[in-house]
Amino acid sequence: MELDLTLIIILLVTGFGAGMVDAIAGGGGLITLPVLLSAGMSPVEALATNKLQGSFGTLAASVYFVRKKLVDLSQMRLMISCTFVGAVFGTLLVQQIDTSLLASVMPLLLVLIALYFMFSKRIGDEERDRKVSNAVFAFVFTFAIGFYDGFFGPGAGTFFAVAFVSLLGFSMAKATAHTKVLNFTSNIASLIFFAIGGNIIWIAGFIMAAGQLVGGQLGARMVVNKGVSLIRPLIVVVTLAMSAKLLVDQYQQGGQLVGQLLSWFS
């Protein structure tokens, strides 16, 4: 890919917008991946570079939430460790097996999550009673979602948010804050292995990272100030958008497969 002033501006603006959306509701990859692919990167390079720039956005949001005391890192050590290990296993496994089955199931799961955020009475600005201990939550749920993020990825932040709200009884703002810390953890785990494989386009990633740092902090500030009135509808929109994108991708892949079969028999 060739970097000119126009592309640099596009990458900066994309990073900023994705960082802001990702800090509030997740799903920033919906914005960044198409731009990276259109810039001339291969799919693997785009995924790897996306992990690099996304790590800066989740870091900026996490730091802001910690400073605002919505997150106590000392109480998240086990969750962070389990998320990291899960993401490492997921990243290693995805290189060995086909993810097409998971891709076909994900749109339905994301629609169900959107419906949960639309109608659940548990989601609000107040905290509720927890259903599991921190240890069970870490070893079972953060490990599993971290594994999923390393293995496949779309909607991982939403899964974290749902888990915090439904299982630990967190308010929406507090759940979003803790989600960003674990998102950053799983991003770093995947980033390490992408870097080892030499798949990252570093200059593009760092340009987008500059926008992510600003956008991530601004989005985190909006979470603190606006709370559930902002987070809830945006998560619904982003989740439905992710579901639609996965369905479109499947449709395009199916069309290509049919075309290949027809060409073989013609």
RACORMO-V230679 format. One record per backbone hydrogen bond with DSSP energy under -1.0 kcal/mol. CO is the residue of the C=O (numbers start at 1). NH is the residue of the N-H. Records with the same first field share a line. If there is no record, write none. Layout:
BEGIN
CO: NH + NH
END
This chain:
BEGIN
4: 8
5: 9
6: 10
7: 11
8: 12
9: 13
10: 14
11: 15
12: 16
13: 17
14: 18
15: 19
16: 20
17: 21
18: 22
19: 23
20: 24
21: 25
27: 30
28: 31 + 32
29: 33
32: 36
33: 37
34: 38
35: 39
36: 41
37: 40
42: 46
43: 47
44: 48
45: 49
46: 50
47: 51
48: 52
49: 53
50: 54
51: 55
53: 57
54: 58
55: 59
56: 60
57: 61
58: 62
59: 63
60: 64
61: 65
62: 66
63: 67
64: 68
65: 70
66: 69
72: 75
73: 76
76: 80
77: 81
78: 82
79: 83
80: 84
81: 85
82: 86
83: 87
84: 88
85: 89
86: 90
87: 91
88: 92
89: 93
90: 94
93: 96 + 97
99: 103
100: 104
101: 105
102: 106
105: 109
106: 110
107: 111
108: 112
109: 113
110: 114
111: 115
112: 116
113: 117
114: 118
115: 119
116: 120
124: 172
133: 137
134: 138
135: 139
136: 140
137: 142
138: 143
140: 144
141: 145
142: 146
143: 147
144: 148
145: 149
146: 150
147: 151
148: 152 + 153
153: 156
155: 159
156: 160
157: 161
158: 162
159: 163
160: 164
161: 165
162: 166
163: 167
164: 170
167: 131 + 132
169: 128
171: 175
172: 176
173: 177
174: 178
175: 179
176: 180
177: 181
178: 182
179: 183
180: 184
181: 185
182: 186
183: 187
184: 188
185: 189
186: 190
187: 191
188: 192
189: 193
190: 194
191: 195
192: 196
193: 197
194: 199
195: 198
200: 202
201: 205
202: 206
203: 207
204: 208
205: 209
206: 210
207: 211
208: 212
209: 213
210: 214
211: 215
212: 216
213: 217
214: 218
215: 219
216: 220
217: 221
218: 222
219: 223
220: 224
221: 225
222: 226
223: 227
227: 230 + 231
228: 232
230: 234
231: 235
232: 236
233: 237
234: 238
235: 239
236: 240
237: 241
238: 242
239: 243
240: 244
241: 245
242: 246
243: 247
244: 248
245: 249
246: 250
247: 251
248: 252
249: 253
250: 254
251: 255
252: 256
253: 257
254: 258
255: 259
256: 260
257: 261
258: 262
259: 263
260: 264
261: 265
END
